[in-house]
Amino acid sequence: MAAAFEVDLLDITALGYAERLTASALQGLANRQGPALYLLNQNYDDPGTRKTNVVHMTDDNWYKKYRAYIKDNDAANLEYYRKAYPLKTHTLAGLAEAVQKYRHLLHGVVVWDPALEDSVNLALMLAAQEGLLVIAPQQLEWARAQGLAQVRHDLRGRFTERVALYAWALRHLFAQCKPGQVACMEPHWQRSEFADYIVQNQLFVYCLSSFKKGGLRSLGQNLLMLLIGGPFGLRNFLFATHLDGAVKALARVLLGLGAPETRLGNRIQRAVKALPFPTIFGWHSERDDELTFMLQISMNGMRLAPTFMAGNYSFHSQLPAPAAFKQQYVDPQQVKLEDRVYLTFTLSDGDQFTLMNTGELGNWRRPERGKVAFNWEMQPLLAEIASLDEATATCRMQELYSEPIKPELIRERLQQIRDAGVTVAGALTPQRTQQLYETVVAAGVDLFVIRGTTVSAEHVSSVDEPLNLKKFIYDLDVPVIVGGAATYTARQPSTSCAPAPRACSSASAAGQRRRRAVCSASTHRWPRPSPTSLVLAATTWTSRAGAMST
């Protein structure tokens, strides 16, 4: 049996920002040689811990949707580790005991300046390079009581503005920081998470605005917008002729005009080596938004790993993988494509360390997980693997979708939609209509959709009887929409197949009114040259192995 990991536990829930920052920086030093110190923070009821410069998670969302699954997130992760690894844990009485336990790693303190919050980032870099405890001025007496009387760096009054601070750090500290990676962390939000990873890995960390409005700077931003969302033909030309580099270079110059923060931020990002990709952790500054930040790092060729509610990564990163991660897939030659639409559900934003640290925002721990086939995005940096190539990934999805459609699951999904209090529409392809329409209608739909790439008056199949839409719509006592056409010409058989007004009659007056409305819409002749087709509302049928729209 493998030797147990000796792990100290420190609860920082009741601590203020300065003390949490001290604990996180200490954790980074403690975890350099292995998973030694784990922090427990259950303080996310404080709105400040869930806010950036926009409301990241409102109180309403937090209490009604997320709190039950995220509040004890650190404890839940620890419980998993206890099952997956031989852990021997010891609970520390407080921050003072933690400092005493790891006193041998400390060579003094660095004091950050509350008058210039960006000095926190400088303090973290100095702490990482010199083995220092990060403290605020009000913690000086407390630090002396712990035997840490030597103040190696007192940053109070040393810098008056952030550009000078980060320019000094770039000249004097950048070369000693870990190559290939930097971090952008906003001290004003007073969030201590991820500080442990910054210290552990000696990352260069800064926080500078990526865009200053006005003047020619706006033209520079528009040039970048052209590369990501301009006319398709023009963008293709720029990339095919390698002129995109010249556009970005011009944009970089324009964005830096009269904007020293942006100009210095570009210097820092472009100084990061590609090993194999230049990576930036964190998020944008208080003075920016997501778009301007993403434009800047894309312009400079950076790969982003967002870190929000991402504590204990110095600990996570030191635990060995309990098993090799291996993607399972089948031989492409063994997969037979069926005439159906393949549909998958995915929880995106898997690039965010937040989702990895919180069990996909708590969704991984919800009891509903497993009822619908689902993809969970994850950060490749964490798995240290490359994504599947397109052919392999497609084959894996086809394997999942191979299980037959189950009528009982059709009924369950429709009932779930109806329980939400919204209009329920069921969609079937022509080849599935005769097989499953009774199940759909009996489950209680407000609209029935027959949709395909191109739908004609009779669906011809080599296996089943042809579907006569004229007769089918006449017999069905529910509004029907028939659609699916790529051109005006292709629409004509579909639209002309609808029954005459007489065929819209129904045993009930309400049914007659409903069907007449749908029939009149189906028989409408679209004016040339518009290739318009009906917009279809569709629900999804789910099998145990995969989700599919039939």
C-alpha positions as CSV (number, residue, x, y, z in Angstrom):
1,M,0.0,0.0,0.0
2,A,1.3,3.5,-0.9
3,A,2.4,5.7,2.0
4,A,-0.3,8.1,3.2
5,F,-0.2,11.8,2.4
6,E,0.2,13.8,5.5
7,V,-2.2,16.8,5.1
8,D,-2.9,19.7,7.3
9,L,-6.4,21.3,7.2
10,L,-6.9,25.0,7.8
11,D,-10.4,26.5,7.9
12,I,-10.2,30.1,6.7
13,T,-14.0,30.7,6.5
14,A,-14.1,33.3,9.3
15,L,-10.9,35.1,8.3
16,G,-10.9,38.5,6.6
17,Y,-9.3,39.2,3.2
18,A,-5.8,40.0,4.6
19,E,-5.6,36.8,6.6
20,R,-7.0,34.7,3.8
21,L,-4.3,36.1,1.5
22,T,-1.7,35.3,4.1
23,A,-3.0,31.7,4.3
24,S,-3.1,31.2,0.5
25,A,0.4,32.5,0.0
26,L,1.7,30.2,2.8
27,Q,-0.2,27.3,1.2
28,G,1.7,27.9,-2.1
29,L,5.0,27.6,-0.3
30,A,3.9,24.6,1.8
31,N,2.7,22.6,-1.3
32,R,5.8,23.0,-3.4
33,Q,7.1,19.5,-2.4
34,G,3.8,17.8,-2.3
35,P,0.1,18.1,-1.1
36,A,0.7,19.3,2.4
37,L,-1.8,22.1,3.3
38,Y,-5.5,22.2,2.3
39,L,-7.7,25.3,2.9
40,L,-11.4,25.1,3.7
41,N,-13.4,28.2,2.7
42,Q,-17.2,28.2,3.2
43,N,-17.6,31.9,3.0
44,Y,-19.3,32.2,-0.4
45,D,-22.4,33.6,1.2
46,D,-20.6,36.9,1.2
47,P,-21.6,38.5,-2.2
48,G,-18.1,40.0,-2.5
49,T,-16.7,36.5,-3.0
50,R,-19.0,35.9,-6.0
51,K,-18.5,39.3,-7.8
52,T,-16.2,40.7,-10.3
53,N,-16.9,44.0,-12.0
54,V,-20.3,42.5,-13.0
55,V,-22.6,40.4,-10.9
56,H,-21.2,36.9,-11.5
57,M,-23.7,35.1,-9.4
58,T,-26.7,37.0,-7.9
59,D,-27.9,36.2,-4.4
60,D,-31.1,34.8,-6.0
61,N,-29.1,32.4,-8.1
62,W,-26.7,31.6,-5.3
63,Y,-29.3,30.7,-2.7
64,K,-31.9,29.0,-5.0
65,K,-29.6,27.1,-7.4
66,Y,-26.0,26.8,-6.4
67,R,-25.5,27.1,-2.7
68,A,-26.6,23.6,-1.7
69,Y,-24.0,22.2,-4.1
70,I,-21.1,24.6,-3.8
71,K,-21.1,26.1,-0.3
72,D,-19.2,23.1,1.1
73,N,-17.2,22.6,-2.1
74,D,-13.8,22.4,-0.4
75,A,-15.1,19.8,2.0
76,A,-16.7,17.8,-0.8
77,N,-13.4,17.8,-2.8
78,L,-11.6,16.7,0.4
79,E,-14.0,13.9,0.9
80,Y,-13.3,12.6,-2.6
81,Y,-9.6,12.8,-2.0
82,R,-10.0,10.7,1.1
83,K,-11.7,8.0,-0.9
84,A,-9.2,8.2,-3.8
85,Y,-5.9,8.5,-1.9
86,P,-4.5,7.4,1.4
87,L,-4.7,10.7,3.3
88,K,-3.9,11.3,6.9
89,T,-5.3,14.6,7.9
90,H,-4.7,16.9,10.8
91,T,-6.8,20.0,11.6
92,L,-4.8,23.1,12.5
93,A,-6.2,25.4,15.2
94,G,-5.7,28.5,13.2
95,L,-3.5,30.6,11.0
96,A,-0.8,31.0,13.7
97,E,-0.4,27.2,14.1
98,A,-0.1,27.0,10.3
99,V,2.7,29.6,10.3
100,Q,4.5,27.7,13.1
101,K,4.1,24.4,11.2
102,Y,5.8,25.8,8.1
103,R,8.0,28.3,9.8
104,H,11.1,26.6,8.3
105,L,10.0,27.7,4.8
106,L,9.8,31.4,5.8
107,H,12.6,34.0,5.6
108,G,10.7,37.0,6.7
109,V,7.6,39.0,5.6
110,V,6.6,41.3,2.8
111,V,4.1,44.0,3.6
112,W,1.7,45.2,0.9
113,D,0.4,48.7,0.7
114,P,-3.4,49.2,1.2
115,A,-3.1,52.5,-0.5
116,L,-2.1,50.8,-3.7
117,E,-4.0,47.5,-4.0
118,D,-1.8,46.3,-6.9
119,S,1.0,46.0,-4.4
120,V,-0.6,42.7,-3.4
121,N,0.5,41.2,-6.7
122,L,4.0,42.5,-6.2
123,A,4.0,41.0,-2.7
124,L,3.0,37.6,-4.1
125,M,5.9,37.6,-6.6
126,L,8.4,38.6,-3.9
127,A,7.0,36.0,-1.5
128,A,7.3,33.3,-4.2
129,Q,10.9,34.2,-5.1
130,E,12.3,34.8,-1.5
131,G,10.1,32.6,0.7
132,L,8.2,35.3,2.5
133,L,4.9,35.6,4.3
134,V,2.5,38.1,2.7
135,I,0.9,40.3,5.3
136,A,-1.0,43.6,5.6
137,P,0.3,46.4,7.9
138,Q,-2.2,45.6,10.6
139,Q,-0.6,42.1,10.8
140,L,2.9,43.3,11.7
141,E,2.6,42.7,15.4
142,W,1.0,39.4,14.9
143,A,3.8,38.3,12.6
144,R,6.4,39.3,15.2
145,A,4.6,37.2,17.7
146,Q,5.1,34.3,15.3
147,G,8.9,34.9,15.2
148,L,8.8,36.7,11.9
149,A,10.3,40.1,12.8
150,Q,12.4,40.6,9.7
151,V,10.5,42.8,7.1
152,R,12.3,42.0,3.9
153,H,10.1,44.3,1.8
154,D,7.8,47.1,3.0
155,L,5.8,48.2,-0.1
156,R,4.0,51.1,1.7
157,G,4.6,54.3,-0.2
158,R,7.1,52.7,-2.6
159,F,4.9,53.1,-5.7
160,T,2.2,55.6,-6.3
161,E,0.5,54.0,-9.3
162,R,0.3,50.6,-10.9
163,V,2.1,51.2,-14.2
164,A,5.3,52.1,-12.4
165,L,4.9,49.1,-10.0
166,Y,4.5,46.5,-12.8
167,A,7.2,48.1,-15.0
168,W,9.6,47.7,-12.1
169,A,8.4,44.1,-11.6
170,L,8.9,43.4,-15.3
171,R,12.5,44.6,-15.2
172,H,13.5,43.0,-11.9
173,L,11.3,39.9,-11.3
174,F,10.1,38.6,-14.6
175,A,13.2,36.7,-15.5
176,Q,13.1,34.8,-12.3
177,C,9.4,33.8,-12.7
178,K,8.2,30.6,-14.3
179,P,8.6,30.8,-18.1
180,G,5.6,30.3,-20.4
181,Q,2.9,31.4,-17.9
182,V,1.6,34.6,-16.3
183,A,-1.4,35.6,-14.3
184,C,-3.8,38.6,-14.4
185,M,-5.5,39.0,-11.0
186,E,-7.5,42.0,-9.9
187,P,-6.6,42.9,-6.2
188,H,-9.5,45.3,-5.9
189,W,-11.9,42.3,-5.8
190,Q,-10.1,41.0,-2.7
191,R,-10.2,37.4,-3.7
192,S,-7.4,35.2,-2.3
193,E,-8.1,32.1,-4.3
194,F,-5.4,31.1,-6.8
195,A,-2.8,33.1,-4.9
196,D,-1.5,29.8,-3.6
197,Y,-0.9,28.5,-7.2
198,I,0.8,31.8,-8.1
199,V,3.2,31.5,-5.2
200,Q,3.8,27.8,-5.6
201,N,4.8,28.2,-9.3
202,Q,6.4,31.6,-9.1
203,L,4.1,33.1,-11.7
204,F,4.5,36.7,-12.8
205,V,1.2,38.3,-11.8
206,Y,-0.1,41.7,-12.9
207,C,-3.4,43.6,-13.4
208,L,-3.5,46.2,-16.2
209,S,-6.3,47.6,-18.3
210,S,-6.6,46.1,-21.8
211,F,-8.4,49.0,-23.4
212,K,-8.8,52.7,-23.0
213,K,-11.8,54.2,-24.8
214,G,-11.5,57.0,-27.4
215,G,-9.3,58.3,-30.1
216,L,-7.4,56.0,-32.5
217,R,-7.6,53.3,-29.8
218,S,-11.2,52.6,-30.9
219,L,-9.9,52.1,-34.5
220,G,-7.4,49.5,-33.1
221,Q,-10.2,47.6,-31.4
222,N,-12.3,47.7,-34.6
223,L,-9.4,46.2,-36.5
224,L,-9.3,43.3,-34.0
225,M,-13.1,42.9,-34.3
226,L,-12.6,42.7,-38.1
227,L,-10.4,39.6,-37.6
228,I,-13.0,37.8,-35.5
229,G,-16.3,39.0,-36.9
230,G,-15.8,40.9,-40.1
231,P,-17.0,39.9,-43.6
232,F,-16.1,36.2,-44.1
233,G,-14.4,36.8,-47.5
234,L,-12.3,39.6,-46.2
235,R,-11.2,37.6,-43.1
236,N,-10.4,34.6,-45.2
237,F,-8.2,36.8,-47.5
238,L,-6.4,38.4,-44.5
239,F,-5.6,35.0,-43.0
240,A,-4.8,33.2,-46.3
241,T,-2.3,36.0,-47.2
242,H,-0.9,36.2,-43.6
243,L,-1.9,39.8,-43.4
244,D,-3.6,39.2,-40.1
245,G,-0.3,39.6,-38.4
246,A,0.1,43.1,-39.9
247,V,-3.5,44.0,-38.8
248,K,-2.7,42.9,-35.3
249,A,0.5,44.8,-35.2
250,L,-1.2,48.0,-36.3
251,A,-4.0,47.4,-33.8
252,R,-1.4,46.9,-31.0
253,V,0.2,50.3,-31.8
254,L,-3.2,52.1,-31.9
255,L,-4.4,50.5,-28.7
256,G,-1.3,51.7,-26.9
257,L,-1.5,55.3,-27.9
258,G,-2.0,57.4,-24.8
259,A,-2.8,54.1,-22.8
260,P,0.3,53.2,-20.7
261,E,-1.5,50.3,-19.0
262,T,-2.5,48.7,-22.3
263,R,1.0,49.3,-23.7
264,L,2.7,47.7,-20.7
265,G,0.2,44.8,-20.7
266,N,1.1,44.1,-24.3
267,R,4.8,44.0,-23.4
268,I,4.2,41.6,-20.6
269,Q,2.0,39.2,-22.6
270,R,4.4,39.2,-25.6
271,A,7.3,38.4,-23.3
272,V,5.8,35.1,-22.3
273,K,7.4,32.2,-24.0
274,A,5.5,29.5,-25.9
275,L,6.1,26.3,-23.9
276,P,4.3,25.1,-26.0
277,F,1.7,27.8,-25.6
278,P,2.0,31.1,-23.8
279,T,-0.6,30.8,-21.0
280,I,-2.3,33.4,-18.9
281,F,-4.3,32.5,-15.8
282,G,-6.9,34.7,-14.2
283,W,-9.4,37.3,-15.7
284,H,-9.6,40.9,-16.7
285,S,-9.2,44.0,-14.6
286,E,-11.9,46.0,-12.8
287,R,-11.6,48.6,-15.6
288,D,-12.3,46.2,-18.5
289,D,-14.8,43.7,-19.7
290,E,-14.6,40.2,-21.2
291,L,-14.5,41.3,-24.8
292,T,-11.6,43.8,-24.5
293,F,-9.6,41.4,-22.5
294,M,-10.1,38.5,-24.9
295,L,-9.3,40.8,-27.9
296,Q,-6.0,41.7,-26.2
297,I,-4.8,38.2,-25.3
298,S,-5.9,36.9,-28.7
299,M,-3.9,39.6,-30.4
300,N,-0.9,38.6,-28.4
301,G,-1.4,34.9,-29.0
302,M,-2.1,33.9,-25.4
303,R,-4.0,30.9,-24.1
304,L,-6.4,31.7,-21.3
305,A,-7.2,29.6,-18.2
306,P,-9.9,31.6,-16.3
307,T,-9.6,31.3,-12.5
308,F,-12.6,32.2,-10.4
309,M,-13.5,30.5,-7.1
310,A,-10.4,28.4,-7.9
311,G,-8.7,27.8,-4.6
312,N,-6.5,24.9,-3.5
313,Y,-4.9,24.5,-6.9
314,S,-1.4,24.2,-5.4
315,F,-2.8,21.2,-3.6
316,H,-4.8,19.7,-6.5
317,S,-1.8,19.9,-8.8
318,Q,0.4,17.8,-6.4
319,L,-1.8,14.8,-6.2
320,P,-1.0,12.0,-8.7
321,A,-3.7,10.9,-11.0
322,P,-5.4,7.8,-9.5
323,A,-5.7,6.2,-12.9
324,A,-4.6,6.9,-16.4
325,F,-7.0,9.0,-18.4
326,K,-7.8,7.2,-21.6
327,Q,-10.6,8.1,-24.0
328,Q,-12.7,5.1,-25.2
329,Y,-13.8,5.0,-28.8
330,V,-14.7,2.5,-31.5
331,D,-13.3,1.8,-34.9
332,P,-14.9,4.2,-37.4
333,Q,-15.4,1.3,-39.8
334,Q,-17.6,-0.4,-37.3
335,V,-20.1,2.5,-37.0
336,K,-23.1,2.6,-39.2
337,L,-24.7,6.0,-39.6
338,E,-28.5,6.1,-39.4
339,D,-30.8,8.6,-41.1
340,R,-31.3,10.8,-38.0
341,V,-30.1,14.0,-36.4
342,Y,-27.5,13.4,-33.7
343,L,-27.8,15.7,-30.8
344,T,-25.5,16.1,-27.7
345,F,-25.8,18.3,-24.6
346,T,-22.6,20.0,-23.3
347,L,-21.9,22.1,-20.2
348,S,-19.5,24.6,-21.8
349,D,-17.0,27.0,-20.2
350,G,-14.9,23.9,-19.4
351,D,-11.8,26.1,-19.8
352,Q,-12.6,27.7,-16.5
353,F,-10.8,26.4,-13.4
354,T,-14.0,27.4,-11.5
355,L,-15.9,24.5,-13.0
356,M,-13.2,22.0,-12.3
357,N,-12.9,23.1,-8.7
358,T,-16.6,23.3,-8.0
359,G,-17.7,20.0,-9.6
360,E,-19.0,21.9,-12.7
361,L,-20.7,24.6,-10.5
362,G,-22.2,21.8,-8.4
363,N,-23.9,20.1,-11.3
364,W,-21.7,17.0,-11.1
365,R,-23.0,16.4,-7.6
366,R,-26.7,16.9,-8.4
367,P,-28.9,13.8,-8.1
368,E,-30.3,14.5,-11.6
369,R,-26.9,13.7,-13.2
370,G,-27.1,10.6,-15.4
371,K,-30.7,11.0,-16.5
372,V,-29.6,12.6,-19.8
373,A,-26.5,11.8,-21.8
374,F,-24.2,14.8,-21.2
375,N,-20.8,16.1,-22.1
376,W,-18.7,17.9,-19.5
377,E,-16.1,20.2,-20.9
378,M,-12.7,20.3,-19.1
379,Q,-9.5,22.3,-19.2
380,P,-6.9,20.4,-21.2
381,L,-4.2,21.9,-19.0
382,L,-5.7,19.9,-16.1
383,A,-5.9,16.6,-17.9
384,E,-2.6,17.2,-19.7
385,I,-4.0,15.5,-22.8
386,A,-4.9,16.7,-26.3
387,S,-8.5,16.6,-27.5
388,L,-9.6,13.8,-29.8
389,D,-9.3,14.3,-33.5
390,E,-12.6,15.0,-35.3
391,A,-13.0,11.5,-36.8
392,T,-12.4,9.7,-33.4
393,A,-14.7,12.0,-31.5
394,T,-17.5,11.5,-34.1
395,C,-17.2,7.8,-33.8
396,R,-17.4,7.9,-30.0
397,M,-20.6,9.9,-30.2
398,Q,-22.0,7.6,-32.8
399,E,-21.4,4.7,-30.5
400,L,-23.3,6.4,-27.7
401,Y,-26.2,7.1,-30.0
402,S,-26.6,3.5,-31.2
403,E,-29.1,2.4,-28.6
404,P,-32.7,2.3,-29.8
405,I,-35.2,5.0,-29.1
406,K,-37.3,4.3,-26.0
407,P,-41.0,5.5,-26.1
408,E,-41.1,5.8,-22.3
409,L,-38.2,8.3,-22.4
410,I,-40.1,10.3,-25.0
411,R,-43.0,10.6,-22.5
412,E,-40.7,11.5,-19.7
413,R,-39.0,14.3,-21.6
414,L,-42.2,15.8,-22.8
415,Q,-43.6,15.8,-19.3
416,Q,-40.6,17.6,-18.0
417,I,-41.0,20.3,-20.6
418,R,-44.7,20.6,-19.8
419,D,-44.0,20.8,-16.1
420,A,-41.9,23.9,-16.9
421,G,-45.1,25.7,-18.0
422,V,-44.0,26.3,-21.6
423,T,-45.4,25.4,-25.0
424,V,-44.5,21.8,-25.8
425,A,-43.6,20.9,-29.4
426,G,-42.6,17.4,-30.5
427,A,-40.5,16.9,-33.6
428,L,-40.1,13.7,-35.7
429,T,-38.3,13.1,-39.0
430,P,-40.6,11.7,-41.7
431,Q,-39.0,8.2,-41.4
432,R,-39.9,8.1,-37.6
433,T,-43.3,9.7,-37.8
434,Q,-45.4,6.6,-38.4
435,Q,-43.5,4.7,-35.7
436,L,-43.6,7.2,-32.9
437,Y,-46.3,9.8,-33.6
438,E,-48.9,8.1,-31.4
439,T,-46.5,8.2,-28.4
440,V,-45.8,11.9,-29.0
441,V,-49.4,12.9,-29.4
442,A,-50.6,10.8,-26.4
443,A,-48.0,12.5,-24.2
444,G,-49.7,15.8,-24.9
445,V,-48.0,18.2,-27.2
446,D,-49.2,21.6,-28.3
447,L,-47.6,21.4,-31.7
448,F,-46.4,18.5,-33.8
449,V,-43.5,19.0,-36.2
450,I,-42.4,16.9,-39.1
451,R,-39.0,18.1,-40.1
452,G,-36.2,17.1,-42.3
453,T,-33.7,18.6,-44.7
454,T,-36.3,18.5,-47.4
455,V,-39.8,17.2,-46.8
456,S,-42.0,16.3,-49.8
457,A,-45.7,15.2,-50.1
458,E,-44.7,11.6,-49.6
459,H,-41.7,10.4,-47.7
460,V,-40.3,7.5,-49.6
461,S,-38.6,4.8,-47.6
462,S,-37.0,1.5,-48.6
463,V,-38.1,0.0,-45.3
464,D,-41.4,1.5,-44.3
465,E,-44.6,2.4,-46.1
466,P,-44.5,5.9,-47.6
467,L,-45.7,8.7,-45.3
468,N,-48.7,10.4,-47.0
469,L,-48.6,13.8,-45.5
470,K,-52.0,14.8,-46.9
471,K,-53.7,11.9,-45.2
472,F,-51.6,12.1,-42.1
473,I,-52.3,15.7,-41.3
474,Y,-56.0,15.2,-42.0
475,D,-56.2,12.4,-39.4
476,L,-54.1,14.0,-36.7
477,D,-56.0,16.1,-34.1
478,V,-53.2,18.4,-33.2
479,P,-51.6,21.4,-35.0
480,V,-48.9,20.2,-37.5
481,I,-46.0,22.0,-38.9
482,V,-44.2,20.5,-41.9
483,G,-40.9,22.0,-42.8
484,G,-37.4,21.7,-44.0
485,A,-36.1,23.1,-47.2
486,A,-32.9,24.5,-48.5
487,T,-34.3,26.4,-51.5
488,Y,-37.5,27.9,-52.7
489,T,-38.0,25.1,-55.3
490,A,-37.6,22.5,-52.7
491,R,-40.3,24.1,-50.6
492,Q,-43.0,23.8,-53.2
493,P,-43.8,20.1,-52.8
494,S,-43.9,20.5,-49.0
495,T,-46.2,23.5,-49.0
496,S,-48.5,22.2,-51.7
497,C,-48.9,18.9,-49.9
498,A,-51.0,20.5,-47.1
499,P,-54.7,19.7,-47.3
500,A,-57.3,22.1,-48.6
501,P,-59.2,24.0,-45.9
502,R,-61.9,21.3,-46.0
503,A,-59.2,18.8,-44.8
504,C,-58.6,20.9,-41.8
505,S,-61.9,20.0,-40.3
506,S,-61.8,18.3,-36.9
507,A,-64.3,16.7,-34.5
508,S,-63.8,19.6,-32.2
509,A,-64.2,23.3,-33.0
510,A,-61.0,24.2,-31.2
511,G,-59.1,21.5,-33.1
512,Q,-60.6,22.9,-36.3
513,R,-59.4,26.4,-35.5
514,R,-56.0,25.2,-34.5
515,R,-55.4,23.0,-37.6
516,R,-56.8,25.6,-40.0
517,A,-54.3,28.1,-38.7
518,V,-51.4,25.7,-39.2
519,C,-52.7,24.6,-42.6
520,S,-53.0,28.1,-43.8
521,A,-49.4,28.8,-42.7
522,S,-48.2,25.6,-44.4
523,T,-49.9,26.4,-47.8
524,H,-48.6,30.0,-47.9
525,R,-46.5,30.7,-51.0
526,W,-43.3,32.5,-50.0
527,P,-42.5,35.3,-52.5
528,R,-39.4,34.8,-54.6
529,P,-36.5,35.0,-54.1
530,S,-36.7,34.2,-50.4
531,P,-35.7,30.7,-49.5
532,T,-37.5,30.9,-46.2
533,S,-38.5,27.8,-44.3
534,L,-40.5,27.5,-41.2
535,V,-38.7,27.9,-37.9
536,L,-39.4,24.7,-36.0
537,A,-39.7,24.2,-32.3
538,A,-38.5,20.8,-31.4
539,T,-38.2,18.7,-28.3
540,T,-35.6,16.0,-27.8
541,W,-36.0,12.2,-27.2
542,T,-33.4,10.7,-25.0
543,S,-32.1,7.1,-24.9
544,R,-30.1,5.8,-21.9
545,A,-26.8,5.8,-23.9
546,G,-27.3,9.0,-25.8
547,A,-29.5,12.0,-26.5
548,M,-31.0,12.3,-29.9
549,S,-33.6,14.2,-31.9
550,T,-35.6,11.7,-33.9
